[in-house]
Amino acid sequence: MGRAGEIVIWAATTLAGLYLLLLAGGFVFQRSLMYSPDPVERAPAVDGVPIQVVHVDTADGERLVAWYLPPKDGRPVILFFDGKGGSLSVQKGRWRRIAKAGVGFLAPAYRGYSGSTGRPSEAGLHEDARAAYDWLAKRYAPDQIVVHGFSLGSGVAVKLATERPARALVLEAPYTAAVDVAADRAPFVPVRLLMRDQLRSRDWIGQVRVPVLVVHGDRDSVIDVRYGERLYALARQPKRFERMHGSDHSTLVRDGVYDRIWRFLGVTPADQEKRAAA
């Protein structure tokens, strides 16, 4: 073998070694890539919204921090699951819009987020969801509870909706499966073999037997709208798809997602009721 052949073999061996090292690192640290928790607990500071801080204990021994706002009489209450970088304190616009409609909410911080104990994982997030639902179900009938998941939380919400009764399921910027998004972004990596927390909403959505609303921005730069469309196609009737033209992943609240949610739920915002009665 000549010198050139030896160089080719050396280069190929080096590249293969680097590739395997990259795979090993990605496998070991994958949850650090998938979850971006802010562990700091912050007090609610949303002008005019009397949010309460409550604690929810999970079946596996963790304690979750959750923000809670009781609904007005006759209004639903939303059980909200946030995205991968979710922090209760950064969703002020969301909480204001819910409160303005007279609707209530319970927003648990996943384990490891916003003061909750533990570390996030798919199994852990599902435990968090069950515990939060059970806390809420002690206070409200299932036909008052709306399960709502945004981004990462959409998979948590879909799974919960197969296990617990509710009024409706709202999915905001959802995916078919977290592993589908990851595999599309890294086509040269065997993601489907290596990814632990795959959150396969597409495998669960057909088991959901409550009305489903899917809302997705057609300029979503994080989870492309085609994932929401595919998930919607797998859902049972009754269902509705709301395509928000020009909206990105993080602009849905600003762009009017709650107007669409209230229409879907048949909720007239409290301020509109006051004007009609005047």
CORWOKA-V201793 format. One record per pair of residues at least 6 apart in sequence whose C-alpha atoms are under 7 Angstrom apart, sorted by sequence separation. I is the first residue (numbers start at 1). J is the second residue. D is the distance in whole Angstrom. If there is no record, write none. Layout:
i=I j=J d=D
i=I j=J d=D
This chain:
i=57 j=63 d=5
i=71 j=77 d=6
i=98 j=104 d=7
i=110 j=116 d=7
i=111 j=117 d=5
i=112 j=118 d=5
i=262 j=268 d=7
i=44 j=51 d=6
i=56 j=63 d=6
i=57 j=64 d=6
i=109 j=116 d=6
i=111 j=118 d=5
i=112 j=119 d=5
i=149 j=156 d=7
i=218 j=225 d=5
i=55 j=63 d=6
i=56 j=64 d=5
i=111 j=119 d=5
i=112 j=120 d=6
i=149 j=157 d=5
i=161 j=169 d=7
i=183 j=191 d=5
i=217 j=225 d=6
i=247 j=255 d=7
i=55 j=64 d=5
i=56 j=65 d=7
i=111 j=120 d=5
i=148 j=157 d=6
i=182 j=191 d=7
i=183 j=192 d=7
i=216 j=225 d=6
i=232 j=241 d=7
i=55 j=65 d=5
i=110 j=120 d=7
i=147 j=157 d=6
i=54 j=65 d=6
i=55 j=66 d=6
i=53 j=65 d=7
i=54 j=66 d=5
i=216 j=228 d=6
i=53 j=66 d=6
i=54 j=67 d=6
i=179 j=192 d=6
i=53 j=67 d=5
i=54 j=68 d=7
i=214 j=228 d=7
i=52 j=67 d=6
i=53 j=68 d=6
i=110 j=125 d=6
i=51 j=67 d=6
i=52 j=68 d=5
i=179 j=195 d=7
i=51 j=68 d=6
i=52 j=69 d=6
i=154 j=171 d=6
i=51 j=69 d=5
i=110 j=128 d=6
i=154 j=172 d=7
i=214 j=232 d=7
i=50 j=69 d=7
i=147 j=166 d=7
i=179 j=198 d=5
i=146 j=166 d=6
i=154 j=174 d=5
i=178 j=198 d=5
i=88 j=109 d=7
i=145 j=166 d=5
i=146 j=167 d=5
i=147 j=168 d=6
i=148 j=169 d=6
i=149 j=170 d=6
i=150 j=171 d=6
i=151 j=172 d=6
i=177 j=198 d=6
i=178 j=199 d=5
i=145 j=167 d=5
i=146 j=168 d=5
i=147 j=169 d=5
i=148 j=170 d=5
i=149 j=171 d=5
i=150 j=172 d=5
i=151 j=173 d=5
i=177 j=199 d=5
i=178 j=200 d=7
i=142 j=165 d=6
i=143 j=166 d=5
i=144 j=167 d=6
i=146 j=169 d=6
i=147 j=170 d=6
i=148 j=171 d=6
i=149 j=172 d=6
i=150 j=173 d=6
i=151 j=174 d=5
i=177 j=200 d=4
i=108 j=132 d=7
i=142 j=166 d=5
i=143 j=167 d=4
i=150 j=174 d=7
i=176 j=200 d=7
i=177 j=201 d=5
i=80 j=105 d=7
i=142 j=167 d=6
i=176 j=201 d=5
i=177 j=202 d=6
i=218 j=243 d=7
i=77 j=103 d=6
i=78 j=104 d=6
i=79 j=105 d=6
i=80 j=106 d=6
i=81 j=107 d=6
i=87 j=113 d=7
i=88 j=114 d=7
i=176 j=202 d=5
i=211 j=237 d=7
i=212 j=238 d=7
i=213 j=239 d=6
i=214 j=240 d=6
i=215 j=241 d=6
i=216 j=242 d=7
i=217 j=243 d=6
i=218 j=244 d=6
i=75 j=102 d=7
i=76 j=103 d=6
i=77 j=104 d=4
i=78 j=105 d=4
i=79 j=106 d=5
i=80 j=107 d=5
i=81 j=108 d=7
i=87 j=114 d=6
i=129 j=156 d=7
i=209 j=236 d=7
i=211 j=238 d=5
i=212 j=239 d=5
i=213 j=240 d=5
i=214 j=241 d=5
i=215 j=242 d=5
i=216 j=243 d=5
i=217 j=244 d=5
i=218 j=245 d=6
i=219 j=246 d=5
i=220 j=247 d=7
i=221 j=248 d=6
i=222 j=249 d=6
i=75 j=103 d=5
i=76 j=104 d=6
i=77 j=105 d=5
i=78 j=106 d=6
i=79 j=107 d=6
i=206 j=234 d=6
i=211 j=239 d=5
i=212 j=240 d=6
i=213 j=241 d=6
i=214 j=242 d=6
i=215 j=243 d=6
i=216 j=244 d=6
i=217 j=245 d=6
i=218 j=246 d=6
i=219 j=247 d=5
i=220 j=248 d=4
i=221 j=249 d=6
i=202 j=231 d=6
i=205 j=234 d=7
i=206 j=235 d=5
i=217 j=246 d=7
i=218 j=247 d=6
i=219 j=248 d=5
i=220 j=249 d=5
i=72 j=102 d=5
i=126 j=156 d=6
i=130 j=160 d=7
i=205 j=235 d=5
i=206 j=236 d=6
i=217 j=247 d=4
i=71 j=102 d=6
i=72 j=103 d=6
i=125 j=156 d=7
i=129 j=160 d=7
i=217 j=248 d=5
i=71 j=103 d=5
i=202 j=234 d=7
i=217 j=249 d=7
i=71 j=104 d=4
i=70 j=104 d=5
i=69 j=104 d=5
i=70 j=105 d=7
i=217 j=252 d=7
i=69 j=105 d=5
i=68 j=105 d=6
i=69 j=106 d=7
i=68 j=106 d=5
i=67 j=106 d=6
i=68 j=107 d=6
i=66 j=106 d=7
i=67 j=107 d=5
i=66 j=107 d=5
i=67 j=108 d=6
i=169 j=210 d=7
i=66 j=108 d=4
i=168 j=210 d=5
i=169 j=211 d=6
i=170 j=212 d=6
i=171 j=213 d=6
i=172 j=214 d=6
i=173 j=215 d=6
i=65 j=108 d=6
i=66 j=109 d=6
i=158 j=201 d=6
i=167 j=210 d=7
i=168 j=211 d=5
i=169 j=212 d=5
i=170 j=213 d=5
i=171 j=214 d=5
i=172 j=215 d=5
i=173 j=216 d=5
i=64 j=108 d=7
i=65 j=109 d=6
i=155 j=199 d=6
i=166 j=210 d=7
i=168 j=212 d=6
i=169 j=213 d=6
i=170 j=214 d=6
i=171 j=215 d=6
i=172 j=216 d=6
i=44 j=89 d=7
i=64 j=109 d=6
i=159 j=204 d=6
i=162 j=207 d=6
i=46 j=92 d=6
i=64 j=110 d=7
i=155 j=201 d=5
i=158 j=204 d=7
i=162 j=208 d=5
i=42 j=89 d=7
i=49 j=96 d=7
i=64 j=111 d=6
i=158 j=205 d=6
i=161 j=208 d=6
i=36 j=84 d=6
i=37 j=85 d=6
i=175 j=223 d=7
i=35 j=84 d=5
i=36 j=85 d=5
i=38 j=87 d=6
i=65 j=114 d=7
i=34 j=84 d=7
i=35 j=85 d=7
i=49 j=99 d=7
i=65 j=115 d=6
i=173 j=223 d=7
i=65 j=116 d=5
i=176 j=227 d=6
i=64 j=116 d=4
i=175 j=227 d=5
i=176 j=228 d=7
i=63 j=116 d=6
i=64 j=117 d=6
i=174 j=227 d=7
i=175 j=228 d=6
i=63 j=117 d=6
i=174 j=228 d=5
i=176 j=230 d=7
i=62 j=117 d=6
i=173 j=228 d=6
i=176 j=231 d=5
i=62 j=118 d=6
i=175 j=231 d=7
i=79 j=145 d=7
i=77 j=144 d=6
i=78 j=145 d=6
i=79 j=146 d=6
i=80 j=147 d=6
i=81 j=148 d=6
i=82 j=149 d=6
i=83 j=150 d=6
i=59 j=127 d=7
i=76 j=144 d=5
i=77 j=145 d=5
i=78 j=146 d=5
i=79 j=147 d=5
i=80 j=148 d=5
i=81 j=149 d=5
i=82 j=150 d=5
i=83 j=151 d=5
i=84 j=152 d=6
i=58 j=127 d=6
i=76 j=145 d=6
i=77 j=146 d=6
i=78 j=147 d=6
i=79 j=148 d=6
i=80 j=149 d=6
i=81 j=150 d=6
i=82 j=151 d=7
i=83 j=152 d=4
i=58 j=128 d=6
i=76 j=146 d=7
i=78 j=148 d=7
i=82 j=152 d=7
i=83 j=153 d=5
i=82 j=153 d=5
i=42 j=114 d=7
i=81 j=153 d=5
i=39 j=112 d=6
i=41 j=114 d=4
i=58 j=131 d=5
i=39 j=113 d=5
i=40 j=114 d=5
i=41 j=115 d=4
i=57 j=131 d=7
i=37 j=112 d=6
i=38 j=113 d=5
i=39 j=114 d=5
i=40 j=115 d=5
i=56 j=131 d=7
i=122 j=197 d=5
i=37 j=113 d=5
i=38 j=114 d=6
i=39 j=115 d=5
i=56 j=132 d=6
i=81 j=157 d=7
i=121 j=197 d=7
i=173 j=249 d=7
i=122 j=199 d=7
i=56 j=135 d=7
i=94 j=253 d=6
i=27 j=194 d=6
i=102 j=269 d=7
i=101 j=269 d=4
i=102 j=270 d=6
i=100 j=269 d=7
i=101 j=270 d=5
i=100 j=270 d=7
i=101 j=271 d=7
